[in-house]
Amino acid sequence: MSRTPFLAALPFLASALSLASVERVVPIVLDVSSGSARYTTELTLANIGAEPLAFSAHYEASLGSREGTGTVTDALAAGEQRVVPDVLAWLREKGLAIPAALAQPQQGGVLVLTFPGATADRIEVTARTASPVAAPHPEGRAGLAYGAVAAGSTGGPRTLYGLRENGAERTNLAVFNTGSGPVSVRISVRSSRGDGAPRVVRELETLPAFGWMQVTRVLQGTGIEQGSATIERVSASGTFDAYAVVNDEVTNDGSFLAPASTAPGERIVVPVLVETPRFRSELVLANGASAPVTLRLGYREALSPGAGAGGSVSLSLGAGEQRILSDALAELRRAGLPAGAAGQAPYAGALVVEAESGSLAGVWAGAKTSAPSPGGGAFGVFTPGVPESATAAGSALLTGLCSDGGNRTNVAVVHAGIAADGPLTLRISFFDGNGGAPRGVPETVVLEPGAWRQLEDPLRSRGVASGWARIERLSGEGRWLGYAVVNDGASPGARTGDGAYVPMQLPKSVSSGPLVYVGAFRLEGSDEGNDRRLGYSEGVVALDGAGSIWVAGHTYTDLFAPFPIPSSLGATLRDAPVVAQAGPWQDLTKGAQAQITADRNVRGLLRVGAGWLTTVQEYYNADGSHDGSLAYEGHGLWQTTHHSQATAGFLAPVHPAWKGRLGVEWFSGLAGTPIHQLSSHGPTAHGFSFDPARLPAPGETVVTKRLVFYPLDQEHPDFTDVSSIRGAAFESDAVYFFGTKGLGAHWYGEVSEGGKSDPCAEGKGYHAEGRATWLWVVDPREIERVNAAGGDPRIPTIRSESLDALLGLTGPCPAILGATHDVGTGLVYVSTPDQERESGEPQPAIHVLATRPSGASRRLH
């Protein structure tokens, strides 16, 4: 059966064609029987909004006879959290011809949920796949939980750590298609010892639209007992995601392993390590990088601080090494951790992973806390490490919580900040999934840096069987994380006690999903002398509206040359077409930049009307003068209302839907070099209007309106002194800032200083221990609200993450050199160093991203 579009299936939503929709992909829903277990999938759907919400559920059969593919419809009431105990049974009841379990014991596939007219902040989806358990084990259920992903997300490589194959545990690996077109992938595994090349276990696996496949016992036959797996796209197009499940050989309890975060190089918070008479935690640490790293593991005791408050120890990992500490606190204690003696008291607390030497780029961490079963094996819960950028600054939700006759839910919070942040006060409120009303008195929790606190079954005392929690910061500066564990059994010690980890969900005020990678092309520029060579470019790019992209040459002369945009793109840089320079190098300021006589840079370029609008900056301009700002076709320079260090940077158009609301047509931002970033410690946006038919006199001031700005005394939590922003895209529902973030320690001075080393730079200046390409996303509604009130333009970030995986970049020194936005198509052209260039200076390469996933196409014109 072909997939039925939901809008066609619901004719009463006549206006829905003009509305946004949210599409979520549940990796797998099952009804599978094996010799020792029968796995079924429970689905929890939460409508956080105050209005009813219709939705469709499309099932793409991928197991057994692959029958029953089709689409059904339903609706959620306002404030409803619905639990579907058995998804495939529900789909059968809805009319899909999925074979009965007795006739076909291997049924399963991907579930695509579509919510027309919804916004992402209203919807949360959680799945739990579990199997009944009986003697000789305690009666109950055992399994794991996982969330849904945005449709069309992820085209870059995905890496899974923590895999193992031995007498006690086995690992299955699954890949699923997140889009409506086919995709082909390659799957390879690598030993945890870091002593060999990857071994390909599947050279070519092609998945149809929303298809799913599993490699059972992925390490079996490879000679690898524990290690990692990498999944790469080998087709020219398509999107996918992946996961692994480590299963206990005796109890069949599983640990869900999601791909490594796309935010490498940051502090990682492992939510909890436990040592009690019943429970023990295993700690898994992996270094996927090609260089060794020494980690500093900081543990703060929460249950019994009087027996030992905790501290830190060092642990070294070689290149590519993965290490499992099977009894984590015992092994850390032997390594010198100042914790209480074993057996003296129950212990639990959070662990923070930092780099003592080397880089955290490529480091992954997680923990499994479990209790032995009387029938052998164990039941437990896996808690993944959380990179700092994925922790919360303001509020977060925990959905899919339940406390009924068969389950109880514990809620925990961790102060993820540093010692200088001081104490943090959080408020935790609970809501009934039958209408969304708040229940009971909110809990107020005060945490010192590094502290962990757990609330035992808070729903039950409030009379809530199914619902959610909202966590909000009341005071303090530090970041934090929250999570829940849904346990089998209504009370401690009942049933199996098996736990399912539920991560927090950060606010999703932006309705668009993650950026989609469309493709790439490479540049072949001429070297017409030292002042024009493309290999010394810092990558300022712009579109001319006539099918070409203009790229800056030598940084300190900033001449530009056009390159045609090819009609077809490569899936990666490796297979990207190479385009030749299509015209001579030109001074697009037509002499205006020469008015600055020393250390000048063109940092922004935009086609406006029939000419080029540019920003020109003087590199050293710390005295606050406005030497350099706007120029148009040689008629400038004009000053700007705000300092040129904050406005003489990237240029971008404001989305038409926001021009009238904000009163500006264009906007500019940071100049893109660390010495200028010190004018604002975070993303900036300064809006203005400009009419080529009414040019100001040279030297006059163009009025700029401060939309986003971070004073130096109010740092952005995901920005450092060595971060740079090189481009932006103002869309209808999000403003994207593209740049590079310094990772690890950062400093001003020499390349190597105080035991630190910058692998990405030379000489004296601003340095960091590594870097990653970065994306900062803010909500234009928040910009409007703050500006209308005349408030502080420090706009909260909706999302902040590395783009390395999406762009397919590797090594310690990836960088975004420039970015430009076509507001008509929603495409963003991002310039990075060409990592496929075999020799000579690394010329820029161009990656194309789509801000509107449904419109992404590898053919551009």
N, C-alpha and C positions, 0 to 999 in steps of 0.2 A: 504494500500500500504506500502511495506517495504521501509526503508530508502535507497536511492541509493547513494553509495559513489561518491563523486564528481570526484575523479580521474578516475573512470570508465566512468563517464558521459562525460568527456572531453578527448577523445583519443589523441588530438593534444598535450596534456601535457605529452608526453611520458617519459620525464625525471623527472616528478614531484614526482615519488615514492621515489626518493633519496633526495628530498628537504624537508625542514621544512614547516610547515603550521601553520596558526593561525586560531583557531576555537573560535568563540564567540557565546554566548547564550543570545538571547533577551528574557527576562522573559515571556512576553506575547505580542501577537499582536491580535487585536480584530476587530470584526464587530458585535456589540451587541446592540440590541434595547430593551429598557424598556418602561414603561409607560410615562416617562418624558424626556428621552434622548436617543440618538443613539451615541454610542462610536465607533470610528474608530481609527486606529493607523497609525501615520506618521513615516517613518523611514528615518534617515539621515545617509548616508555612506560617509566617507571622506577618500580619498586616498592621503595621504600627500606626497607620493613618486613621483619620476620623471619618473616612468615607468608605463605602463598600468597594471592593476591588474584584473585577472579573479577571479570569486568567485562562490560559490554555496549557495543556500538558501534552507534549509530543513525545512518544516513546519510539526509539529507534532500536529494534531488536538486533542483538549482536551475538547471542549465544544459542546453542542447541540448533533447532530447526530454523531459527531466526524468523519466526512467525509473529504476527500481531502488531507490526509497526503501524502507527496511526496517532491521531490527535483527539483528545477529549477536552471538554470545557467545564468550568466550575466557577465559583466565586467565593470570596472571603468577606465576611461582615467587617464593619469597622472595628478595629481593635481586637480582631480575632487571631488567636494562635491555634491552628488546627493541626492535630496529630493524625496522620494516616498510618495506621499500624502496619499495613502490608501493601506496598505500592502496587505490585503486580495484581494482587487480588482486587484492589480498588479499580485499576484499569480494566480488568475483566468485567467487573460490575458495570463499568461505564460503557461497555460494548466492544472493547478491543478483542480481537480473536487470538489472544495469547493462550497457547495450549495449557491444559490443566497440569498441575504439578505432578500428578501420578502418571500422566501420559508422557510428559517431557520434563524430566527432573533437572534439566540444565537450561534455565531461562534467565535472560538478563539483557540490559542495554542501557543506553544513555537516555536521560529524561531532560527535555528542553521545556522550560517554563517561560511563558510569555505573558507579560502584564501590560496591556495597552493603556496608554494614558497615565501610567504610573511614573513616579520618580524613584530613583534608587534608594533614597532614604526611607521609603515606606516598606520595603520588602526585605525579609531575611529568610533564607532557606537552609535547613540543616537536615542531613540524612544520617541514619544509624543503621548499619548492617550488622545483624547479630544472629546467633544460633542458640537454640535451647541447650541446656546442660543438665545432666542427670548423674546419678550415682555411677562411679564412686566419688564424683565431685559433688559439691553442694548444688541443690536444684536451683535453677535460675536461667540467666542468659549471659552470653559473653559476646563481645564484638567491638565495634569502633564507630566513631562519628567522623563526618567530613562535611564541608560546605560546598555550595555551588560556586561556579566561576562565571564571569561574564562571557556571553557568546562572542565568538570572534577574537578572543584574547589569546595571546602568546603564539608567536611564530619563531622565536629564537630558541636556542638550545635550552634544555632543562636537565638539571643534575640532581640526582637523588643520593643521599648519603645514608649510612646506618644499615646497609644491607648485610645479611649474614645467612649462611647455610651450614648447619651442623646437626648433631643428633638431637638438640633441644629445640631448634627453631628453623624455619624455612622462610624464604622471601619470594613473593609473587610481585611482578611488575606489570603495570597496566598503562596503556596509552589511549587517549580518547580524542576524537576530532571535535573541536569547539565551533566549527563553522559549517556552512551550507555547501561547501565544495570539497572534493577529495583532497587528501594530504598523504604524502609518503614520508616515512621516517626511518632512520637508522638507530639501532640500540647497541651500545657498547658498554662493557663493564671494566672496572679497574680494581686491582688489588689494593687493600688498605695499607700495604707495606710501602707503597710508592716505588716499587722496584720493577715496573714493567709498563709496556705500552698498553693502551686499551685493547680489549678483545671484543670483537664484534660478535654479538649473539643473534642479531637480526640485521641483515644487510639492507633489506628493502621490505618494509611493511606498508601497504597502502590501505588507508581507512576511508570508507565512503563518508558522505556527509553525516556528522554526528555519530560516526561509528566508534567502536570500542574493541580492543584486543588485549589479551593478557599473555605474558610469558610466565608460565608456572615454574617455580624454582629456578629463577633466572640465573643463579650462580652455579647451579648443578652442572657438572661436566666441564667447568672452566678451571678447576683447580684453585679457585678463590674461595676462601672461607668467609671473609668479610671484606666489604669495600663499597664502591659507589657505582652508579650507572649514569650515562649521559645519553639523552635522546635528542637527535638532531633532525631537522627537516631536510629532506633531499629533493623534494619536489620544488617546482618553481613557485608554487603558491600554496595556500592553505594554512590553517592554524590548528594547534593541538595543545594538549597539556598531558601530564603524566603523574603517577603516584606509585608508591610501593606499599605493600603490607607485609610486615614481619609477623608470622603466625607461630604460636606455641604448638609444638608437635603433639602435646598431650591434651591440652584443654581447647585448642583451636582459637584461643583468644588472640586478637590481632592488634598490632600497632600501625596506625596510618602514618605514612611518611610522605609529606608534601615536598615538592621541589624546593631546593635551596632558595632563600630569599634573593630578590634582585637588588638588595641594598647592601653590597659587601663592604667590608672595611670598617664597620661600626662596632661599638660595644654591643655585646649580645647578652640578653638576660634570659637565663634558664629559670622558669618560674619557681620550681621548688625541687629540693633534694630532701629525702626523708630517711630516717633511721629510727624505727620503733620496734617493739617486740614482734609486731606482725608484718610491717612493711619495710622494704628496702628500695633504694633508688639506684639504678644503673645510669651512668653518665657516658654519653657518646660524644667524642670530639673528633673533628675531621679538618684537615688542611688540604684543600683542593688546589692550592697554588703550587707553582714550580720552585718555590724557595721555602726554606724552613722558617718556623716562627716559634717564639717562646711566648707562651700565654701566661697572663696573670689571672688566677682564678680567685675571685673575692666572694666569700660566703659570710652571710650574717645570720646567726642563729635567732629563731623566733619563738620556739616552744620553751626552751630551757636555757635562756641566756646566762643564768647564774652558774651553770655548769661549764660554760665556755661561750664567749660572745661571738667567736669566729674571727676570721682574718683573711689572709690571702697566702697562696702558695704559687710557685711557678711550675710550669709544665711545658716541655718542648715537643714539638711535632715536626717531623721531617717533611720534605716536599711530598705531597700526595699521601701522607700518612693518616690513617684513621685509628683511633684508640678507644677501646671500650673499658671503662672502669666498672666492673660488675657490681661492686659494693662501694658506691661512690664515696660516702663520707668516711668509711673505714680506710680507703686508699688515700684520700686527701689527708686524713689524720696522720697516716704513716709518712706522707710527704712533708709534714710539718704544720698542717693546719691547726691553729690553736682552738680546737673544739673540745667539748666535754668528752670524758672517757666513754668508750663503748659500754652500753648496758647501764650506765649511771642514770640516764634520763631519756625520755623521748626527744628526738631532735627533728627539726624541719626548718628550712629557710631557703631563700633565693640565692642563686649563684650568678655573678656577673663576670663575663669573659672579656678581657682586654688584652692588647698586645704589649708585652714587655720589651720585646725586640722583634724586628720584622714587621710585616703587615698583616692585618686581620682580613684583608681581601682574600676571599676563598675559604675562610674559616666558617665552620658550621658546628652547631652544638644542639643537643637535646637530651632528655632524660626519660627513663621509664621507671615508674614506681609500681611495685607489684607485691603480692602476697602469695605464698605457696598454697596450692590446693591439696587437700588430704588425699586426693586421687592421683597426685603427681602433677608436674607442670605448675603453672602459676596464672593468676588473673591480675590485671593491672591496667595502667593508663600511661600513654606516652604524652609528654609535654614538650613541644618543640621550643628551642631557643628563639627569642624574639629580637631582631635587630632594633637598635635605638630609634630609627626613623619610623618603625612600625608600632612604637609605643604611643600612648595618648598624651595630649597636652591639655585638652579641655574636657570632653565627654566621650562616652562610648556606651554601646549596648551589648547585653548578653541575652540572646534569644534561645529558644529551644529548651528552656529549663522545665523540669517537671518533678513533682513530689507527690506520688500517689501510692497505691497499694504495692506496686512493684519497683518503684524507683525513688531515689532521693537525690537532691542536687546541692552540692557545696559551691560557694562562690568565694573566690580569693582575689586579693589585690597585692601588687608589689610596687614599692617606690623604686623606679628605675633610674633616678637621677644620681648625681655625684654628691659628695659630702658638702660641697659649697652651696648646694641648693637648699639645705636645711629641711625642716619638717614639711609634710604635705598633708592636707586635710581633704578627704574624699567623702562624698555623700552617695550612698547606694540606696536607690528607690526601687520598689518592686511593683509589678503590674500584673493584673489578672488577664490571661489570654481569652477570657470570655467577656469581651467588651473593652478591654484596655484600661480599666479604672485602676488607679493606684491603690495598693493594699498595705495597711499597717504603717507604722512609723519608720521613716527611712533610717538606715544605719549611718552613723558618722564614724569614720575611721581616721586616726592620725598615725602617720607613718614617718619614721626617720629614714634617711637615705639607705637603700638596700633592704629595707624591712619587708616582711611578708606577713599577711594576715588572712586567715580563712574563717568564713562564716558557715557554721554547720547547719545545713538544711533550712535556710531562712524562709523558703516558700511555705513550708508546712505550718509554721507558727502563725502565718498570715492567712491561712486557709486557701492557698492558691495551689491547685493541682497542676496547672500548666500556664506558663507566663514568661515574662522577661524582666530584666533588671536594667536600670540606667545608672551609670556611674559618672559623677561630675566632680570636678575639682573645685573646692571652695576656697582654698588658700594654698600658698606655697608656689615655688617656681619649678620644681622638678617634674620630669615626665614620669609616667606610671603605666602599668598594664593591669588588666583584669582578665580573669578567665573563670570558667565553671567546669565542674566535673559531675556528670550525671552517673550515679552509681546504681548498680543492680541491687535491689533490696531496699525496703522502706526504712531500715534502721541499720546502724553499724553491726556487722557480723551476720546480717541476714542474707540469704541467697549467696550468689557468688561474690558480691562486692565489686565486680568488674566495673571499671570506670571508662567513660567516654569523654574526651576532652572537647570543650566548647570554647573557642577563642572569642575575644571581644571583637566587635565590629565598630570601626571608627565612623564618624559622620560621613554621609554620602550626599551632601547637598548638591553635588554635581551629578547630573543625570547621565552623562555620557560615560561609557566604559573606558577601559585603558586604551591608549593609543594602539593602532594597528600598524604593523610594519608592511608597507606596500612593496618596497624593493629598493634597489640601489643602482647607481651608475658611477663610473670613475672618469677622471679627467686626465687628458694628455695635453698639458700646457707647454708652450714653447719657452725656452730660456733665452730671452733676447737681451741678455746682459744682467748685471747684478741687480739693477733696480726694478726688474720686471719678472724675476723668476717666481714661478708659482710655488716652488718648494719652500719659500720663506714666508708664505702667506699665513696669516692668522684667521683666514677663512670667512671674512665678511661676505655674505651672499645676499642676492636680491633677484627678483623676477622682473622681467621687462614687459610681461603681458603679451609677448609675441613669440613664445616658445623657447626662450633662452633664459639661462640663469647666469648672472654676472658674479664673478668671483674676484676678490682682491688678490693682488700679487704681493710683492715685497712689503713687509709691515710698515716700514718707515717712509715709503713713498706713496703707497696706496693707489696705484693705478689699477684699473679694472679691465677685465676681458670677458667676452661672452662665450658661453658653451651651450650648444643646443641640448635640450632635454629629449632623450630618446623616447620613441613611442612605446618601447617595451623595456622593462627593468629586470635585473637579476634578482634571484631570491636572496642572495647574499653578496658580499663584496667579491667572493671568490669567483662567481659566475656573472658578475655585473658587466654590462657593455662598457667599452671605453669610448668616450667622445672627444674629438679634437677641438682645439680652440677655433672659434668661428669668426673672430675679428681681432683687430689690434688692441693693444693696451691703451687705455684712455684715462685721463683725469676727469672724472665725472663731476667734480666740483668746479671745473672750468676756471681754475686758478684761485678759487677762494681758499683752499687749504694752504696756499703759499703765504697767506697773511699771517700764519703762525710759522715762525722761522725755525723753531727747534723742536725736535721730538714730537712731531705731530702724528696723529692717526685719524683716519676715517673709520669710525666705529659703527655707523648706521647708514643704511642705504635703502631707499624706497622710491619706486616709480610713482610719481604724483602728477596727474595730468600728462603733459607732453614732455616733462623733464624729470630730473633726478633730484630728490630731496636727500640731503646728507647731514650727518652730525660729524663735526670735526672737533677733536680734543687736543689739548696740550698735555703731554704725558705727565710732566711734573708741574702740578698746579695746586700745591698744598696751601698757598696763601689765601685761597678763597676767591681769587679773581676769576672772571668769566672769559678766559682766553680760549675761545672756541665753543661753538654750539651749532646752530643750524645754518645751512647754506643751500641755495637752490640755483642751479645753472649759472653759477658764478656771481649771483647777485648778493650773497652774504658777505661776511659772516653776520648773523644776528645773535644777540645774546638771548638767554632764557631767564625767566623769573627765578628759577632755582639753579643752584650751583651746577656748572657744566660737568662736574664729576658724577653727578647723579642723572644728568639728562643727555649728555653727549655720548650716548651708547647706541644700543640697537634701536631700530625704528620699526613700527608695525601698525597696521590699520586696526581701528576699533570695529568690532562687528556691527553691522548696520542696526541690529536690534537695540544696541546700547548707545549709539551716537547721541540720540536725543535725550536719553535718560541721564547720561553723564555730562552732556554738553561739550563733548570733544570728539574729534574725528580720527586723530592719530595719537600714538603715545611713544615715548622713549624711555630708556632706563639706564642702568649702570654701564659704564664704559668698558667693562670686560677685562680689566687688569687689576690685580690685587691692590696695588697702591691706590687705586680709585675706589675699590670696594669699601675702603675705610670711611667713605662719606655716608654709607648706609650698610648696616649689618644684616642684609637680607634682600629679597627681591624688591625692585622699585618699578613704579609706573608713573610717569608724568604725562598727562594728556594735554593736547592742544589742538587748535583748529588752524588750518593754513589754506589760503586761497591763492593759487598761482597767478590769478588775474589781478590781485591786489597785494603786491609785494611790499613789505616794509622797506624803509630806507636802510642802507648798510649801517650796522652798528646799533640799530634799534632793538627793542626787546620784544620777543614773542612770549606772550603770557602762557605759562604752563600751570597746570592744575595738578597738585600732588594727589595721586590716587592710592598708591601703596608706597610706604616708606618705613624703614626701621632705624630709629636713632641708635647711635653707638652704645648708649647705656641700656638699650633694650634689644638684646641680640635675638636673632631668629634661631630657633633650636636646631635647625638643619642647615646652618650656614656657618662658614668659618672665614678667617682672614684670607685664606687662599682660595676661596670659592670665586667663581666668575660666572656671570650670566651673559650669554651671547645672542639671545634671540627670544622672541615671545610670539604667542598666537592668542588673539582675543576671539574666542568663539562665543556662541550664543549662551552656553551654559558653563563655561570654564575659561579661565585665563591660564595658559601654559607658559612657564618660564623655562628655557633650556640653557644648560650650562655645564660646568664642571665643579665638583666638590672635592676639597682636600680631605683625605682620610687620615685617621690616626692623629698623632701629635702634629701641631703646626707651629711655626716660629718664623722670626725674621732674623736673617744672618747668613751664615755660610751653609753650604749644602749638607755637611755633616757637622753636627753640633750637639754636645751633651748626650752622646750615645744614640742620637737620632740620625737618620739618613734619608735624603730625598732622592728617590730613583728617577725622578722625572725632570730634573732641572740642573742647571749649572750655575756656578758663581754665587754672588751674594744677592739676597732678595727674600721674598716670602716663600716659605717651603712647607711641605707636608710629607708624611711618610708614604704617601701614595695618593691616588686620585681615582675618581669614577665619574663617568658622565651622569648628569643629574637632571631631574625634572621636579619643579615646584608647581603646584596647581592651587589656584585660589578661586573663590566663588565671586562672580561679578555682582551678585545680589548683595554680598557683604560689602563690596566696594561702594555700591550705591547707598547702602544703609549708613555706613560710616561717613561718607562724604555729605549726605543730606543732613546729618546731625552735626557736621563740623567737627567730627571726633578724631581720634588718633588713627592715622592711616596704617597702623600695623595690622594687616589683615590676616586672620588665621589661615593656615595652609590646610587645604583639604587632603592633599596627597603630596608626599615627598619621597622620591625613590630613585634608585639608579636605573639608567637606561642601557647599561652595558649588555645585558642579556638580550634585550630587544634589538639592539643594533648589531649584535653578534661580535662585540669587541672583547678582546682578551688582553692579558698582561697588566702590569701595575700602573700604566700611564695612559689610559684612554682619555679622550678629551673631545668636547664639542667646541668647534671653532666658530661656528655661526649658524643661524637658523633664520628662515624667512617663511612667511605664511601666505598662502593663497586663500583669502577669506571666501572666495566664490566656490571653490571646490572642497575646502576644509583640509587641503594637503599642506604639510609642513616639510620643507626641504632643509635637512640638517647636514652640516659639513663636519666631517671628522678627518683626522689623518688617515691616509690610505694604507691600511695594514697589509695589503696584498702587493704593494710595490716592492720589488725585489732589491733595488739598489737606489742610491741617491737620496736626496731629501724627500721626506714624506709629504707628498703633495696632497691636497684635500680630495676627499671622495664625498659623494652626495648620497644620503639616505632619504627616502621619501616615506613619511608617516601620514596616516589618516586620522583626523580627530573625529570623523564621523564614520564609524566602522562599516555601516551598511553601504557606504559609497566607495569603499576601497576597491581599487582595480589595478592590476599590474600594467595595464595599457593606459597611458595617460592621455593620448590624443590620437 
